[in-house]
Amino acid sequence: MLAGKLFDQAGEALIPVHTSKPCTGGGTATRRRYRYYVSKSAHHDATSSMHDSMRIPAREIEQAVASELAKALADPLALARQLKLAIAPAQYARVTSRLDQLRTELGHLRRSSIKSLVDHVMIHPDRIELLISAHALAEMLDLNLCPDAPATIRHMANIRLTRSGHSLRLVDDSGIAAGSRAADPTLLRLLAQAHQWWGILSRGEVDATRLANQGGVSVSWITRVARLAFLSPQVVEAILAGKAPTSLDGKALLATGAITPSWNEQARRMLAPT
């Protein structure tokens, strides 16, 4: 979606790549595909330091860009001033309706709309700089640009980068993944598996060893996952609402000592912005 449009602050292109990994749980039959945008030099040079390059989850940056595009299109009069457009009173309702439609398309990550509107995206450590094509926007609104109209509209987003393992995450001021309030599917799978396994174990249907053999995983994995059934309701609600900090990933949930007896302590540790 953003191929050829995404750059770091030095002007180096970020290119789309993907990798596949086994799904959480140790099975090998099912693999999940992960997409990223990575610094071009790092992708072609295996000796390049990960800390000197960018590797951003594709879903996060694409949703962040779509969300910021929608914000930039929220005010028809502001757009008219930026594009030097003269919107007649009779045109205002049509333009407003078309902008509403565009924002809906962006909310559904409509590829054609995003590719047309985005001219350039610059990723800075503390912000995202978005350049929107004036020509594409005027064409979508069925309006004519003045000869002296700017080529692009600049939109700044207060979104910063934070490192999580080998990847960089995009987060807003609350520490939540930018551009998305969707629940993390990996965390949802872990929670569902935890309650399923704990239900089986608590009813005494089978012991942990037999359950592990049935699932093709280790007993230690069963134990680590099943204890998530005792996760704080506040943390669970944050995960379900997609409002958990980016630091709260599967590794953090399954870490030794993560599930303390105190729900308040769990919430304090897990939901603090990073």
Secondary structure, 3 states (H helix, E strand, C coil): CCCCCEEECCCCEEEEEEEEEECCCCCCCCEEEEEEEEEHHHHHCCCCCHHHCCEEEHHHHHHHHHHHHHHHCCCHHHHHHHHCCCCCHHHHHHHHHHHHHHHHHHHCCCHHHHHHHEEEEEECCCCEEEEEEHHHHHHHCCCCCCCCCCCEEEEEECCEEEEECCEEEEECCCCEECCCCCCCHHHHHHHHHHHHHHHHHHCCCCCHHHHHHHHCCCHHHHHHHHHHHHCCHHHHHHHHCCCCECCCCHHHHCCCCCCCCCHHHHHHHHCCCC
